[in-house]
Amino acid sequence: MIYKFRSKASADLVMLGADGDRLLRLLAREPAATGIIEPAAMPAARQRLLDALAEAEAAAAQAPADDPDDACARAAVGLRQRLWPMLQMLERAAAAGEPIVWGV
């Protein structure tokens, strides 16, 4: 499944199924084909994502690197890159008082 998150306050955000599922789980939601994040819930949702980022980065900092010269390890897309567009969308939608929807 492909998720297409939309809000009148920002551009659309498209995520592949696995990444969208992970995002929704981090927001304490079950992955679903349709949904909505209301403006009142956005500050808490944004904080959940920031907490998940901090936790993931702390774990990565403590894990020893197997091979610092490994090009694949340097090129891997981290959680921060996956979540940053949604963090921006949440911020803009909350400021405008607009919901974020998907699948509708």
Beta strands, then each sheet from edge to edge (+ up, - down):
strand 1: 2-7
strand 2: 10-16
strand 3: 35-37
strand 4: 100-102
sheet 1: 2+ 1- 4+ 3-
end
